[in-house]
Amino acid sequence: MKKIGVGILGCGVIGSAVVKNLILGAEDISRRCGLEVEIKKIAELDFGRKKGVPESAGPLFTKDLNEIIASKEIDIVVELMGGLDFAFETIIKAIKAGKHIVTANKHLIAKKGEKIYEEAQKAGVEFCFEASVAGAVPIIRTLKEGIVAGKIHSVLGIINGTANYILTKMTESNANFADVLAEAQRLGYAEKDPTFDIEGIDAAHKIAIMASLSFGTPVDFDSILVEGISRLNSDDFDYAKKFDKVIKLLGIARMDNGKIDVRVHPAMLDCGEPLAKVNGVTNAVELKVSHADELMLIGPGAGGDATSSAVIADIVEIARNINSGSVGRVAPAAFIQSARKNLPMKPIEEIECCYYLRFYVEDRPGVLASMAKILGDNNISISTAYQKDVHGDTVPLMITTHTALEKNIRAAVEKIDKLETTKDKTVIIRLEE
């Protein structure tokens, strides 16, 4: 049987799972693609990571990744190092050497994907990245191949397991944010530095990738609204429960009158919504598509084995294409490069929705009236107002609005935050219906 050689760059949690599962699943993989997929080299600076792979893979380790790029025995390079600039340079070098590429690096694709798509097409090699979004959930393949008969109207996703775990625990137990984050770190769900997860950056990388594939356009990552969950507290969750809602960190991408609306932020959802029921570290993506109505994909979004399943699926896809002489059958970015359009991004100030606003204010007469006047002066109508019965001079006041323009909400909140009676910066949560 003809062999396909694989070289792996990085053997951390995901890399070691890929090595293990490629070796253990070798027979089934060969039966699926008609080729023997064989690991030829593993580039890793820390040889202590040999302990995480089958013993037979030990001799394959090298500290020199150039051995993989230069090897004539290697057809597919799997980049699992992470990072941005060095990973980009390495992938471009491998592409120019005629290697097909598989990666799980969402940061890289969100920031530098366009250049990689162009280089891969120019070189006539495959560039696959199923593992970059939602772990084992096959959302990239769905966007590229599964729903091409229709137009994608919107993509909504719970696409960061760490944030979803924290929000689930805060919903269930009224625990404070710091305690739940510490628990997530103890359980291995959150990194020592959790910034990318809790501040929405990781989810923004993923929604940028999905928006680009969905709408056939480059996405300017720096133009995406990105808000995290670190300022949420039990008052927000108490309010959500009182009004039969839950809080989720959502990645949102919509086509809106020729502009793409791409953002990441906490959102309140009605408890009956499918995404509202996605808890723990689970990921889910909801699609609205012409010809197919609403679809939802759900599954484990992180972890070595889950992510390795997506990496190996890409390896098998490339092996099949090589075996059948159909390399380049599907463009890396779903649309062929020459057909991709530079669509404008919708400025966040133009967004219209309903809002939840949480203020901490002095407990004295006239406070709500002065705030309501500022909201009214900015064309914002109050839907509900709720003040928690707490002891002390400062109280939480929660307001929801009817549909309002983001620009007006920001202008009103800026004025309210400057009032003498306002004791903390206002928290804004958008209501998704």
C-alpha positions, 0 to 999 in steps of 0.5 A: 500500500502506498504511504503518505508521510506526516511530520508533526510540529509540536507535541503538547496536549494536542500533538501527543493526542494526534500521535497516539491516535494516528498510531492506534487508529492506523488500520482504520485510517488506511481503510478509509483513505486507501493509503498508509498514513505514517508519522515520519518525524515529530519536531519538539524542543521538550523531549520529555513529551515523549512520555505522552506518546506510544513508545514506537514514536520515541525515535521520531523526535527531533528538535530541528523542524527544518528536518520535517520541511526538507524531508522528501518522505513527508507530504503533510506538515501538521502545525501544532506549535501555536503562536503567530509570527513563527508559526506563520513563517514556518507554514509559508516555508513548508508550503513553498517546499510543496508540503500540504498543511494541517493546523489547529492554530486559530490565532494564526488563521484569524490574523494571517489566513488570507496570505496563507490561502493565497500561498497554498493556492499558488503552490497547489497544496492543501491547507486544512484547519478543522481543529481551529474552531470548536474542537471535535465539532466539524463546523469548518467542513460543514461551512466549506462543503455541507451547506454550499447549496444555500446562502448563510445568513448568520452564525452564532456560537458558544465557542470557548469552553472555558468561558462557557464552563464559568458562566454555567457554574455562575448560573448554577451556584451564584458563585463569584467569578474569581472562585469559578475561574480558579476552579476551572484552572484547577480542573485544567479547563483554564490556562494559567493566564486565562486572558484569551478565554475570559476576555473573548479573544479566543472566541473572536479568533474563531468567529472571524474564521467562520465569518470569512468562510461563511460570507466569502470575504476577508475579515479585519480581526481588529474591527471585531467588537470583543468583550469578555465575561470578567466584569459579570457578577451574581447580580447579573445572573440573579436578574437573568434567572428572574426573567427566565434568561441565561448569560452566554459568551457568544460569537456572532457573524451576520450578513446585514444589508451587504455588510458583515456584523461580526462580534463577541460579547456576553449575551442574554438568551431566553432559556428556551433557546437551543444555545441557552441549554449548552452548558459546561465546556461544550461548544455549539454553533447555530447556523441560519441558512437558506434552503436549510433553515436552522442547523446546530452542531454541538460537541466537545470543543477542547481537549487533546482527543477531541481536537486530535479527531479534527486534525486527523480528519484533515490528514485523512482528507488530504490523503484521500485527495492525494490518492485520487489526484484531486488536490485542491478540490475544495478551496481553503477558504470555501470560496475560490480566491478569485471569487472572494469579495472584500465586504465592509464590516458593519460598525458596532455603533450601527447595531440595533438590539435590546440591552441589559444595563447594570448600574451601581448607584446611590440609594436615594430618591430621584436617581432612577428619574435622572438616569431615565431622562438621559436614556430618553434624551438618547432615544432609549426606551426602558422595558424593565427596571429592577432594584435589588433589595440590599442594605447599604448606601449603594444598590444595584439597579438593572434596566432592560431596554426596548430596541435601541441603537448601540451608538445611543446606548454608549452615549447614554452610558457615558453620561450616566457613568459621570453622574455623582450618584453612579458608583461603578462603571456600567455593565452592558449585556446585549439581548439576543432573540 
